[in-house]
Amino acid sequence: MTDTLPGLHPAAAASLHRWHGMVRARDLSGLKEIVHPDATFRSPMAHSPYRSADALALALGTVITVFQDFAYHRQLVSADGLDVVLEFSARVGDKQVKGVDLVRFGEDGRITDFEVMVRPLSGLQALGAEMGARLGHLLPAFKG
Amino acid sequence: MTDTLPGLHPAAAASLHRWHGMVRARDLSGLKEIVHPDATFRSPMAHSPYRSADALALALGTVITVFQDFAYHRQLVSADGLDVVLEFSARVGDKQVKGVDLVRFGEDGRITDFEVMVRPLSGLQALGAEMGARLGHLLPAFKG
C-alpha cells in the first residue's frame, strides 16, 4: 500500500495522504478538515445514504473501532483523478472481511462521497450487528 | 461509462473492451477466451474463493441472468495498470443493489482474479437467495 497513485488529482492526493495518516494513527479527530460539510456516507448495510460531515465522521470513527487487523491493499483511481477505491481487509470478531472504500473528492480536495462495500455475507452481518449496537440510536437522524 | 481508462495495460484494455461487449450483449459464451484457466472467483456471499475459469464462467453467466437494469458507472485503475474496479448498479427482484467488480488481469490480458462486492445487506441477501437457488448444487465443487 502506498499513498502515491498516478493520475490522482493533487488536492485529492493531499487529502488521501492525510486520511492514511489518520487511519494508521487510529485517530479520525481531524477528519472533518478534509470532508465537505454536505458529504454523503453510503453504508455497506443500509440502502439509504447518510448526509453531512458529522454523519460521515460518526460512521467512520465508529467503524475503525469495530475493525481489527485492518490493512489497506490495492488503490485505484478514476480517469478524472477525483475518485479512488481503497481495498481493505479486516476482522470483525471471528469473521474475516474484505472491503472497498469508494471515495469521491471535490476539486478542492475535500471528500464529497464515501461508500463502503464489504464481503462476504457473514462478515457484513457481523459488521452490521456491531455497528447497530454502537450507532443504531444515532445514525438514523442523518438519513436523507 | 467508457471503455477507455488512462494507465490501463493495453492487453487488459483489450480484454476489458471485450468484457463490456459481452455484458452489453448479455452473452458471456466467449468469456473463457479472456480468462486464465486457473482464475479465481470471489463471490460477494461466500468467504471461500472458487477456482478455475469454469467456475468464473458459471458464476458470472448466472449472475447476469439475476441482475435486472444492470449498468456500469465509474471505472478505476491501479498504478500498475493491471487491476480495474467497475462500479455497477442493478436490481434483484424489488431490491436495488450497488456493487463493484475488482478485476485483476495478467500481463497477457487474461483475467486472473474476479471479486464482487455488493451493498446494501438487503440486496446482498436477495442476490444470495437467487444465486443459491440456481447454483447452490453446482458451485461448491469449485471451492478451493
Interface residues (C-beta under 8 A of the other chain):
Chain A: T2 T4 L5 P6 G7 R42 S43 P44 M45 A46 H47 R74 Q75 L76 V77 S78 A79 D83 V84 V85 E87 Q96 K98 G99 V100 L102 E115 V116 M117 V118 R119 P120 L121 S122 G123 L124 Q125 G128
Chain B: T2 T4 L5 P6 G7 R42 S43 P44 M45 A46 H47 R74 Q75 L76 V77 S78 A79 D83 V84 V85 E87 Q96 K98 G99 V100 L102 E115 V116 M117 V118 R119 P120 L121 S122 G123 L124 Q125 G128
